[in-house]
């Protein structure tokens, strides 16, 4: 059996909790899941999933178009408060 070493990861507590819950439902702990991730990364010679920028959906494009035509949405703003007021209008 291979010798194992400790590793420290910094992760948001809620993300860790959700991941631990998911992996537990799959019958493994965080350590096992992390090991699987590394093995898959080595197998794929990169990340074992697609990394991309999501294209906005039609609703987002429509909201962007409305905002583009809204005179109150254009800066420059004198303060963050002014910008937030314009966003909340």
Secondary structure as UniProt FT lines:
FT   HELIX           13..25
FT   TURN            26..27
FT   HELIX           30..44
FT   HELIX           58..69
FT   HELIX           71..73
FT   HELIX           80..88
//
